[in-house]
Amino acid sequence: MLALLGNPERDPRIVQVVGTNGKGTTAVALAAALEELGYSAGAYLSPHVLSYTERVMVRGEYVTEETFAAAMGEVIALADDNGVPATQFELLTAGALKLFRDFGLDCAVLEAGLGARHDATTAAAPEMVVLTNVGLDHTEYLGETVEEISIEKLASLATAHTFVLGTDDPRVVEVAREECDRTGARIVEAADDVDTMVSSGRTTLPPYAERNVRIGIRAAEVLTGESLNKDARERVERRTVGRLPARFERFEVRGVPVIVDGGHNVPGLDAVIRSVRSVYGDRPLGVVFGVLKDKDIVGMLSRLSDEVHTLVLTRPGNERAADPEWIGREHGPKDLGGRNARVETDAGDALAVAVTEMEKVDGVVLVTGSLYTAARVLGGLRAG
């Protein structure tokens, strides 16, 4: 597909962001930091929540529906005319790269979809790879251990000149050093640098996102060899806040705080719960939980069991959704009071139940488990 398009990946400088969690926030912050340094930049993100246009950002803004549809229509027609059996993600990746070239951007930041070895974004031959973290997710595809998954996520180092490592997990660090020795990529172990950066405190970044923003800023500095001052870093934070839907989005329903976050694995769920606690303290927590069936449902329910005062199971809007009735029967999750989880197949109804329960105890509601669960409530919440 890229060859048929005239290899659009060869025009901008390509940075690929890989990892288990935080890739989207890191990618948006990285692109914003490049803009602050004077380079025009775009970001390719996945998945989308409410609109396909959420996948392509140019100079800090999502492209319009007309621009997106025209580019993707051209790519799809080209694939059809030439008998290219491309997947949806491959078509979207090719279309995004075409758009970045058409806009004449200096740099393009690509968020990997799954791993890296067989991910479509790797076909763009990134000159820099940024790793946020590694956890146990997609184990059926990437491996059963953190070390095995790390190897898959670092497979694109074959073309990269520079690798920015945003975690200090010793298991990941060891694999990263070995892979960089093997490929000749320069490794920048940025975990200590990132930890010394201090958030301005003047933005509404969720606590778990602060580190991802810092990784993005550090990667931009490494790529360009330039540094951002304090004011520029604050502007990057402001440009990142609220750009990605269902990442600690806050609402209020009948006086009850409602947080929507697509935490879809154990590390992601743990991060959002810790963020809720840092913002709202020990207020009772009601959780609307919908998850895909290929996730670590047991691990996620276990993390919730120590936190929830009310648990409502629901169904994400995806063909891979786990049946909430089945979760209730198979795993029997309970809340802190020993009550069985409620089941409300419709996510809107599930949210209403959780809000009603939290009204009684001055609590907080968290909608989580999947971006597809978030998508089912965000439309109504934003309209309300």
C-alpha positions in Angstrom: 0.0 0.0 0.0 2.8 2.4 0.9 4.5 1.7 -2.4 1.3 2.3 -4.4 1.0 5.7 -2.6 4.5 6.7 -3.5 6.0 5.9 -0.1 4.6 8.8 1.9 6.4 7.5 5.0 9.7 8.7 3.5 8.8 12.4 3.7 8.3 13.2 7.5 10.6 12.0 10.2 8.8 9.0 11.7 8.6 8.2 15.5 6.8 5.1 16.7 5.4 4.9 20.2 5.0 1.4 21.6 4.0 0.0 25.0 1.1 -1.5 27.0 -0.5 1.7 28.3 -0.1 5.4 27.8 0.8 5.3 24.1 -1.8 7.7 23.0 -1.1 10.4 25.6 2.7 10.0 24.9 2.1 10.4 21.2 0.0 13.5 21.5 2.4 15.1 23.9 5.4 14.2 21.7 3.7 15.8 18.7 2.8 18.9 20.8 6.4 19.1 22.0 7.7 19.0 18.5 5.4 21.8 17.5 6.7 23.9 20.5 10.2 23.3 19.2 9.2 24.7 15.8 8.5 21.5 13.8 5.2 20.8 12.2 3.9 17.4 13.5 1.1 15.0 13.3 0.0 12.0 15.3 -1.7 8.7 14.3 -3.7 7.3 17.2 -5.8 4.2 17.9 -8.5 3.2 18.5 -11.1 5.9 18.1 -13.9 6.2 20.5 -16.6 8.3 18.9 -15.3 9.3 15.5 -12.7 7.9 13.1 -11.2 11.4 12.8 -9.8 10.8 16.3 -7.1 8.7 14.7 -5.4 11.5 12.8 -4.2 14.7 14.4 -2.3 17.4 12.4 -0.7 20.4 14.2 -2.6 19.7 17.3 -6.1 19.3 15.8 -8.0 16.3 14.5 -8.5 16.5 10.7 -12.0 17.2 9.4 -14.4 14.5 8.4 -14.2 15.7 4.8 -10.4 15.5 4.8 -10.3 12.1 6.5 -12.9 10.6 4.2 -11.2 11.9 1.0 -7.8 10.5 2.0 -9.2 7.1 3.2 -11.4 6.8 0.2 -8.5 7.2 -2.1 -6.5 4.6 -0.2 -9.4 2.1 -0.3 -9.9 2.6 -4.0 -6.2 2.1 -4.6 -6.3 -1.1 -2.6 -9.3 -2.4 -4.5 -7.9 -1.5 -7.9 -4.7 -3.3 -7.2 -6.0 -6.3 -5.4 -4.3 -5.5 -2.1 -5.9 -7.5 0.7 -5.3 -4.8 3.4 -6.9 -4.9 6.8 -8.8 -1.9 8.2 -5.9 -0.9 10.4 -3.5 -1.2 7.5 -5.7 1.1 5.3 -6.0 3.6 8.1 -2.2 3.6 8.7 -1.5 4.1 5.0 -4.1 6.9 4.8 -2.7 8.7 7.8 0.8 8.6 6.3 -0.6 10.0 3.1 -2.3 12.8 5.0 1.0 13.7 6.8 2.8 13.9 3.5 0.0 15.9 1.9 0.2 18.4 4.8 3.9 18.7 4.3 4.7 17.8 8.0 8.2 17.6 9.3 7.5 14.8 11.8 4.9 12.1 12.2 4.3 10.2 15.5 2.7 6.8 15.1 1.0 4.9 17.9 1.5 1.2 17.4 -1.7 -0.8 17.5 -0.5 -4.2 18.8 3.1 -5.0 19.6 5.4 -3.9 16.9 6.8 -6.9 14.9 3.6 -7.3 12.8 2.1 -3.9 13.4 1.3 -1.8 10.3 3.0 1.2 11.8 6.3 -0.6 11.7 6.2 -0.6 7.9 6.9 3.1 8.1 10.5 2.3 9.3 10.6 4.7 12.2 13.9 6.4 12.9 13.0 6.6 16.6 11.0 4.2 18.8 9.6 5.2 22.2 8.5 2.6 24.8 6.2 3.7 27.5 5.9 0.5 29.6 5.3 -3.2 29.3 2.6 -5.2 31.1 0.8 -8.5 30.6 -1.8 -7.7 27.9 -2.6 -9.4 24.5 -0.7 -12.4 25.8 -2.2 -14.7 23.2 -0.4 -12.7 20.5 2.7 -11.2 22.2 3.9 -13.7 24.8 3.2 -14.9 28.3 5.9 -12.9 30.2 7.0 -9.3 30.3 10.3 -10.3 28.7 8.6 -12.0 25.8 6.2 -9.1 25.2 9.1 -6.6 25.4 10.9 -8.4 22.6 7.8 -8.1 20.4 7.3 -4.4 21.2 11.0 -3.7 20.3 11.0 -5.5 17.0 10.9 -2.2 15.1 14.3 -1.3 16.4 15.6 -3.0 13.2 15.3 0.4 11.4 15.5 2.8 14.3 18.5 4.9 15.1 17.4 5.9 18.5 15.3 4.2 21.2 13.8 6.1 24.2 13.0 3.9 27.1 10.4 5.4 29.5 10.3 2.7 32.1 12.8 1.5 34.7 11.3 -2.0 35.0 14.5 -4.1 35.2 13.0 -6.9 33.1 12.3 -4.4 30.3 15.6 -2.6 30.7 17.6 -5.8 30.3 15.7 -6.8 27.1 16.0 -3.2 25.7 19.8 -3.1 26.2 20.2 -6.5 24.5 18.0 -5.5 21.6 19.8 -2.2 21.1 23.2 -4.0 21.3 21.9 -6.4 18.6 20.5 -3.7 16.3 22.9 -0.9 16.9 20.2 1.5 18.0 21.3 4.2 20.5 19.4 3.7 23.8 18.3 6.7 25.9 17.1 5.4 29.3 14.8 8.3 30.1 13.0 7.0 33.2 15.2 9.0 35.6 14.9 12.1 33.4 11.2 11.8 33.2 10.9 11.3 37.0 12.8 14.6 37.6 10.4 16.6 35.5 7.8 18.4 37.6 4.3 19.0 36.3 3.3 22.7 36.3 0.3 21.8 38.5 -1.7 24.3 36.4 -3.4 21.8 34.1 -6.0 19.2 34.7 -3.9 16.2 33.6 -5.0 13.0 35.3 -2.2 12.0 37.6 -1.4 8.8 35.7 -1.0 10.8 32.5 1.7 13.2 33.8 4.5 10.6 33.3 3.3 9.9 29.8 3.4 13.6 28.9 6.9 13.8 30.3 8.0 10.8 28.2 6.6 12.5 25.1 8.5 15.8 25.9 11.8 13.9 26.6 11.5 12.0 23.3 10.9 15.2 21.3 14.0 16.7 22.9 16.1 13.6 22.1 14.8 13.6 18.5 15.7 17.2 17.9 18.6 17.7 20.2 16.8 20.8 21.6 15.3 21.5 25.0 12.0 22.9 26.1 11.8 25.5 28.8 9.3 25.4 31.7 6.8 27.6 29.9 6.9 25.5 26.7 6.5 22.3 28.8 3.4 23.8 30.4 2.0 24.6 26.9 2.6 21.0 25.9 0.6 19.9 29.0 -2.3 22.2 28.1 -2.3 21.0 24.5 -2.5 17.4 25.8 -5.3 17.8 28.3 -8.6 16.5 27.0 -7.3 15.7 23.5 -8.0 12.0 23.8 -11.5 10.9 24.7 -12.2 8.5 27.6 -8.9 9.2 29.3 -10.0 10.4 32.7 -12.8 12.5 31.3 -14.8 14.1 34.1 -18.5 14.9 34.2 -21.1 15.5 36.9 -24.5 13.9 37.0 -27.0 15.0 39.6 -24.1 16.3 41.7 -22.2 13.0 41.4 -18.7 13.1 39.8 -18.4 10.7 36.9 -15.1 9.7 35.5 -14.9 7.9 32.2 -11.7 6.1 31.5 -11.0 3.3 29.0 -8.6 1.3 31.3 -8.6 -2.0 29.6 -6.0 -4.1 31.5 -4.9 -4.6 35.0 -2.1 -1.9 34.9 -4.4 0.6 33.2 -7.2 -0.1 35.7 -4.8 0.2 38.6 -3.5 3.6 37.3 -7.0 5.0 36.9 -8.1 3.9 40.4 -5.0 5.5 41.9 -5.8 8.6 40.0 -9.4 8.6 41.3 -8.1 8.3 44.8 -5.6 11.1 44.4 -8.4 13.4 43.2 -11.4 12.3 45.2 -9.8 10.7 48.3 -11.6 7.9 50.0 -15.1 8.8 48.8 -17.2 5.7 48.1 -16.6 4.4 44.6 -19.3 3.1 42.2 -17.9 1.3 39.1 -19.6 0.6 35.8 -17.5 -2.2 34.3 -17.6 -3.6 30.8 -14.8 -5.6 29.4 -13.8 -7.5 26.3 -13.6 -11.3 26.7 -10.0 -11.6 25.7 -8.8 -9.5 28.7 -7.7 -10.6 32.1 -11.1 -10.4 33.6 -10.1 -12.1 36.8 -7.2 -9.8 37.4 -9.3 -6.7 36.8 -12.2 -7.9 39.0 -9.6 -8.6 41.7 -8.3 -5.1 41.5 -11.8 -3.7 41.8 -12.8 -6.0 44.7 -10.9 -3.9 47.3 -12.3 -0.6 46.1 -16.0 -0.7 45.0 -19.0 0.2 47.1 -21.3 -0.6 44.1 -20.3 -2.7 41.0 -22.5 -2.7 37.9 -21.6 -5.0 35.1 -22.4 -3.9 31.5 -21.6 -4.8 27.9 -19.1 -2.8 25.8 -20.2 -2.0 22.2 -18.0 -4.5 20.5 -18.4 -8.0 19.0 -15.7 -9.2 21.4 -17.6 -8.0 24.5 -17.7 -10.3 27.5 -21.3 -11.0 28.4 -22.0 -9.3 31.8 -24.4 -12.0 32.8 -21.7 -14.6 32.2 -19.2 -12.6 34.3 -21.7 -12.5 37.1 -22.3 -16.2 37.0 -18.7 -17.3 36.3 -16.8 -15.0 38.7 -19.4 -13.9 41.2 -17.9 -10.4 41.8 -19.0 -8.6 44.9 -18.7 -5.1 46.3 -17.2 -4.1 49.6 -20.5 -4.8 51.4 -20.6 -8.3 50.1 -23.4 -7.6 47.6 -23.4 -9.3 44.2 -22.6 -7.1 41.3 -25.6 -5.7 39.5 -26.0 -6.5 35.8 -27.3 -3.8 33.4 -26.6 -4.8 29.7 -27.3 -1.2 28.5 -24.4 1.0 29.6 -26.6 4.0 30.0 -28.8 2.1 32.4 -25.7 0.9 34.3 -24.5 4.4 34.7 -27.9 5.5 36.0 -27.8 2.8 38.6 -24.3 3.6 39.8 -25.1 7.4 40.0 -28.3 6.7 42.1 -26.3 4.5 44.5 -23.5 7.1 44.8 -26.0 9.9 45.4 -26.9 8.2 48.7 -23.3 8.1 50.0 -21.6 11.2 48.5 -19.7 8.9 46.2 -17.9 9.0 42.8 -18.7 6.9 39.7 -16.0 5.4 37.4 -16.9 4.0 34.0 -14.1 1.7 32.9 -12.9 -1.6 31.6 -12.8 -0.8 27.8 -12.8 2.2 25.5 -15.8 0.5 23.9 -17.6 0.8 27.3 -16.7 4.4 27.5 -18.0 5.0 23.9 -21.5 3.8 25.0 -21.8 6.5 27.7 -19.8 9.4 26.4 -22.3 10.6 23.8 -25.0 11.0 26.4 -22.7 12.6 29.0 -21.3 15.1 26.6 -24.8 16.0 25.4 -26.0 16.4 28.9 
